[in-house]
Amino acid sequence: MLTWIPVSIAAASFQTVRFMLQKVLSSVTLSPGGATFARFAYSAPIILAALASYLAVTGQSLPELSARFWGFAAIGGTAQILATVCVVALFKQRNFAVGITFKKTEVIQTAIVGLVVLGDGISPWGWAAILIGLSAVMVLSKTPDVQGAWWQHLTNKASLLGLGSGVLFAFSAVSYRGASLQLADLDPMFRAGITLAAVVSLQTLFMLVWLASREKGEITRVWQARRVAVWVGLTSMAGSFCWFWAFTLQNAAYVKALGQIELVLSLLASVLFFREKITGREILGMGLLGLSILALVLAL
C-alpha cells in the first residue's frame, strides 16, 4: 500500500507551519522550553478527546499496553522534547530554512538508528545517501564569522544544535515505530492514535514538571500566548498523527526521506514569510541534502 506517501507529505506540511509558529513564539514571548511545551499542552486534550470519541463510536476498548510499548514511548517522547528545544533554540542562531535543513539530517540518522535498534536494513543506495547528506552538513555548518578548518565549523553552536536535533529526532522516530509495532494486530490508524495519545500524555507531564521546577512563570506565559500557541498545538496534533500513521505503515527512514519535502516548504516560508535572505552556500547545502534524499528514495 502507498497510503504512507500522502500521509507523510501531509505530516511534513503541518510540521512546517508548526515550526513557523514556534519561531514566532520563541522570538517574541516564550523560551525554547515554553515554545516546545505549547505544542503538547494545546494538543494533548484534543488528542485524548478524539481517541475517547473513537472508542465510544466503534465500541472498541484500549488494548493492554506492554512495558516494551511504554519504554519505546518514553524514549521517543523524551528525545522529541529535547530535539524540539534544540530546533527552537537554533532558530535564534540561523535563518528558518537553514535551521530546518540542519534538523532534517534526521533522515540520514534515522536510517542508522533504525538499523541498530529495529534491524531495518540499509541498501547500497542508502549508504550513498548518508555520505551525500554528511557533505551537505559540512557545507551548511560554515558560518561567516568562523574561520579555520572545516572540522572547526562543526563545533559552532548552530551546527551542534542542528546535528543534536537530528540525532534526537532520529531516536524519536525509530522509537515511535517500535512502540506502534507492539500493537501490530490493530488497524494502522487505531495504532497511531493510541501511540500518539500515550506519547503526548507523557510529554505534557514531563514538560510540566520541568517548567514548574526550572523555568518559573513560563507556564503562565504559555497560557498568555494562547492565541498563537493554540495553533501550535493544533498543527502539532495533525502533523504528529500523520507521522505516527506513516510509521505504522513503512520503515521510519523512508517516511522521513519523503518528509524532506519540508525543505522546499521551509525555504518558501523563510523567503516569503520571514523575509530572510538565503546565501549561495546555504542553497548548495540544501541542494546536496536534497540529492541525498533522492538517493535514499531510490533505495525503496
C-alpha positions as CSV (number, residue, x, y, z in Angstrom):
1,M,0.0,0.0,0.0
2,L,1.2,3.5,-0.8
3,T,-1.0,5.3,1.7
4,W,2.1,6.3,3.7
5,I,3.2,8.6,0.8
6,P,0.3,11.2,1.0
7,V,0.2,10.8,4.8
8,S,4.0,11.6,5.0
9,I,3.6,14.7,2.8
10,A,0.7,15.9,4.9
11,A,2.8,15.4,8.1
12,A,5.7,17.5,6.6
13,S,3.3,20.3,5.6
14,F,1.7,20.5,9.1
15,Q,5.2,20.4,10.7
16,T,6.4,23.3,8.6
17,V,3.5,25.5,9.8
18,R,4.1,24.4,13.4
19,F,7.8,25.3,13.3
20,M,6.9,28.7,11.8
21,L,4.6,29.4,14.7
22,Q,7.1,28.2,17.2
23,K,9.7,30.5,15.7
24,V,7.3,33.4,16.2
25,L,6.6,32.4,19.8
26,S,10.3,31.9,20.7
27,S,11.3,35.3,19.2
28,V,8.5,37.3,20.9
29,T,7.3,35.8,24.2
30,L,8.4,32.3,25.1
31,S,11.6,30.5,25.9
32,P,12.6,27.4,23.8
33,G,11.1,25.2,26.6
34,G,7.9,27.2,26.7
35,A,7.5,27.2,22.9
36,T,8.1,23.4,23.0
37,F,5.6,22.9,25.8
38,A,2.9,24.8,23.8
39,R,2.8,22.1,21.2
40,F,1.9,19.5,23.8
41,A,-0.2,21.5,26.2
42,Y,-2.7,22.6,23.5
43,S,-2.8,19.3,21.5
44,A,-3.0,16.7,24.4
45,P,-6.6,17.4,25.4
46,I,-7.8,17.2,21.8
47,I,-5.9,14.0,21.1
48,L,-7.2,12.3,24.2
49,A,-10.8,13.5,23.4
50,A,-10.5,12.3,19.8
51,L,-9.3,8.8,21.0
52,A,-12.1,8.6,23.6
53,S,-14.7,9.5,20.9
54,Y,-13.3,6.9,18.6
55,L,-13.6,4.2,21.3
56,A,-17.1,5.3,22.1
57,V,-18.3,5.3,18.5
58,T,-16.7,2.0,17.5
59,G,-17.3,0.2,20.7
60,Q,-13.6,-0.9,20.9
61,S,-11.5,-0.8,24.0
62,L,-7.9,0.0,24.7
63,P,-5.5,-3.0,24.3
64,E,-3.1,-3.9,27.0
65,L,0.0,-1.8,26.7
66,S,3.2,-3.7,27.5
67,A,6.2,-2.4,29.3
68,R,8.1,-2.5,26.0
69,F,5.5,-0.2,24.4
70,W,5.8,2.3,27.3
71,G,9.6,2.1,27.1
72,F,9.6,3.0,23.4
73,A,7.0,5.7,24.0
74,A,9.0,7.3,26.9
75,I,12.3,7.2,25.0
76,G,10.7,8.6,21.8
77,G,8.8,11.3,23.7
78,T,11.8,12.5,25.7
79,A,14.0,12.5,22.6
80,Q,11.4,14.6,20.7
81,I,11.1,17.1,23.5
82,L,14.9,17.7,23.6
83,A,15.0,17.8,19.8
84,T,12.3,20.4,19.6
85,V,14.1,22.6,22.2
86,C,17.2,22.3,20.0
87,V,15.4,23.4,16.9
88,V,13.6,26.3,18.6
89,A,17.0,27.5,20.0
90,L,18.6,27.0,16.6
91,F,16.1,29.5,15.1
92,K,17.8,32.2,17.2
93,Q,21.2,31.3,15.5
94,R,20.4,30.8,11.9
95,N,17.5,31.6,9.5
96,F,14.4,29.5,9.3
97,A,15.2,27.4,6.1
98,V,18.8,26.5,7.3
99,G,17.5,25.7,10.8
100,I,15.0,23.2,9.3
101,T,17.7,21.9,6.9
102,F,20.1,21.1,9.8
103,K,17.2,19.4,11.6
104,K,16.5,17.3,8.5
105,T,19.8,15.5,8.9
106,E,17.5,13.3,11.0
107,V,16.6,11.3,7.8
108,I,20.2,10.1,7.5
109,Q,20.5,9.4,11.2
110,T,17.1,7.6,11.3
111,A,18.4,5.1,8.8
112,I,21.4,4.3,11.1
113,V,19.3,4.2,14.3
114,G,16.6,2.1,12.7
115,L,19.3,-0.4,11.6
116,V,20.8,-0.7,15.1
117,V,17.5,-0.6,17.1
118,L,15.0,-2.4,14.9
119,G,17.1,-4.1,12.4
120,D,15.8,-2.1,9.4
121,G,18.2,-2.7,6.6
122,I,20.1,-0.1,4.5
123,S,20.8,-0.7,0.8
124,P,24.0,0.5,-1.0
125,W,21.9,3.4,-2.3
126,G,21.1,4.2,1.3
127,W,24.7,4.4,2.3
128,A,25.4,6.6,-0.7
129,A,22.6,8.9,0.6
130,I,24.3,9.0,4.0
131,L,27.6,10.1,2.5
132,I,26.0,12.8,0.4
133,G,24.0,14.0,3.4
134,L,27.1,14.3,5.5
135,S,28.7,16.5,2.8
136,A,25.7,18.7,2.9
137,V,26.1,19.1,6.7
138,M,29.7,20.2,6.2
139,V,28.7,22.9,3.7
140,L,25.9,24.2,5.9
141,S,28.0,24.2,9.1
142,K,30.2,27.1,8.0
143,T,29.2,30.5,9.2
144,P,30.6,33.8,8.0
145,D,32.1,34.7,11.4
146,V,34.0,31.4,11.9
147,Q,37.5,31.0,10.3
148,G,39.7,27.9,10.2
149,A,39.5,24.3,9.1
150,W,36.2,22.6,8.2
151,W,36.1,20.4,11.4
152,Q,36.1,23.6,13.5
153,H,32.9,24.7,11.8
154,L,31.1,21.6,13.1
155,T,31.6,22.8,16.7
156,N,29.8,26.2,16.4
157,K,26.6,26.5,18.4
158,A,24.3,26.4,15.3
159,S,25.9,23.2,14.0
160,L,25.8,21.4,17.3
161,L,22.1,22.4,17.9
162,G,21.2,21.2,14.4
163,L,23.1,18.0,14.5
164,G,21.8,17.3,18.0
165,S,18.2,17.8,17.0
166,G,18.8,15.4,14.1
167,V,20.1,12.6,16.3
168,L,17.3,13.1,18.8
169,F,14.5,13.2,16.1
170,A,16.0,10.0,14.7
171,F,15.7,8.3,18.0
172,S,12.2,9.5,18.5
173,A,11.0,8.4,15.0
174,V,12.5,4.9,15.5
175,S,11.1,4.6,19.0
176,Y,7.6,5.6,17.8
177,R,7.8,2.9,15.1
178,G,9.0,0.5,17.8
179,A,6.0,1.4,20.0
180,S,3.5,1.0,17.2
181,L,4.9,-2.4,16.2
182,Q,3.9,-3.6,19.7
183,L,0.3,-3.1,18.6
184,A,0.7,-4.9,15.3
185,D,-2.8,-6.7,15.5
186,L,-4.7,-3.4,15.3
187,D,-5.8,-1.2,12.5
188,P,-2.9,1.2,11.5
189,M,-5.0,4.4,12.3
190,F,-6.0,3.0,15.7
191,R,-2.4,2.1,16.4
192,A,-1.3,5.6,15.5
193,G,-4.0,7.1,17.7
194,I,-3.1,5.0,20.8
195,T,0.6,5.6,20.4
196,L,0.2,9.3,19.9
197,A,-2.1,9.7,22.9
198,A,0.3,7.8,25.1
199,V,3.4,9.8,23.9
200,V,1.8,13.2,24.2
201,S,0.4,12.5,27.7
202,L,4.0,11.6,28.8
203,Q,5.4,14.6,27.1
204,T,2.9,17.0,28.7
205,L,3.7,15.6,32.1
206,F,7.5,15.8,31.6
207,M,7.3,19.4,30.4
208,L,5.0,20.5,33.2
209,V,7.5,19.1,35.8
210,W,10.4,20.7,34.0
211,L,8.9,24.2,33.6
212,A,7.5,24.3,37.1
213,S,10.9,23.5,38.6
214,R,13.3,25.2,36.2
215,E,11.5,28.0,34.4
216,K,9.3,29.8,36.9
217,G,6.4,31.7,35.2
218,E,6.9,30.1,31.8
219,I,3.7,28.0,32.1
220,T,1.7,31.2,32.7
221,R,3.4,32.8,29.7
222,V,2.4,29.8,27.5
223,W,-1.2,30.5,28.6
224,Q,-0.9,34.2,27.9
225,A,0.4,33.4,24.4
226,R,-2.6,31.0,23.7
227,R,-3.9,32.9,20.7
228,V,-0.8,31.7,18.7
229,A,0.1,28.8,20.9
230,V,-3.2,27.0,20.4
231,W,-2.4,26.9,16.6
232,V,0.9,25.3,17.5
233,G,-1.0,22.6,19.3
234,L,-3.5,22.0,16.5
235,T,-0.8,21.8,13.8
236,S,1.3,19.6,16.1
237,M,-1.6,17.3,16.6
238,A,-2.3,17.0,12.9
239,G,1.3,16.6,11.9
240,S,2.1,14.1,14.7
241,F,-0.9,11.9,13.9
242,C,0.2,11.8,10.2
243,W,3.8,10.9,11.2
244,F,2.6,8.1,13.6
245,W,0.2,6.8,11.0
246,A,3.0,6.7,8.4
247,F,5.4,5.0,10.9
248,T,2.9,2.1,11.3
249,L,2.9,1.5,7.5
250,Q,6.5,2.0,6.5
251,N,10.2,2.0,7.6
252,A,10.8,5.2,9.6
253,A,13.8,6.1,7.4
254,Y,11.8,6.0,4.2
255,V,9.0,8.0,5.8
256,K,11.4,10.7,6.9
257,A,13.1,10.7,3.5
258,L,9.8,11.6,1.8
259,G,9.1,14.1,4.5
260,Q,12.1,16.1,3.2
261,I,9.6,17.9,1.1
262,E,9.6,20.1,4.2
263,L,12.9,21.6,2.9
264,V,11.1,23.2,0.0
265,L,8.2,24.4,2.2
266,S,10.7,25.9,4.7
267,L,12.6,27.7,2.0
268,L,9.4,29.3,0.8
269,A,8.5,30.2,4.4
270,S,11.9,31.7,5.0
271,V,11.8,34.0,1.9
272,L,8.1,34.8,1.7
273,F,7.1,35.0,5.4
274,F,10.1,35.8,7.4
275,R,11.8,37.9,4.6
276,E,15.1,36.2,5.3
277,K,18.0,36.0,2.7
278,I,19.4,32.7,1.6
279,T,23.1,32.6,0.7
280,G,24.6,30.7,-2.2
281,R,26.4,28.3,0.3
282,E,23.1,27.6,2.0
283,I,21.4,26.8,-1.3
284,L,24.3,24.5,-2.2
285,G,24.0,22.7,1.2
286,M,20.2,22.3,0.8
287,G,20.7,21.1,-2.8
288,L,23.2,18.4,-1.6
289,L,20.8,17.3,1.1
290,G,18.1,17.1,-1.5
291,L,20.3,14.9,-3.6
292,S,20.8,12.6,-0.6
293,I,17.0,12.4,-0.3
294,L,16.7,11.3,-3.9
295,A,19.4,8.6,-3.4
296,L,17.5,7.4,-0.3
297,V,14.2,7.3,-2.2
298,L,15.8,5.2,-5.0
299,A,16.7,2.7,-2.3
300,L,13.0,1.9,-1.8
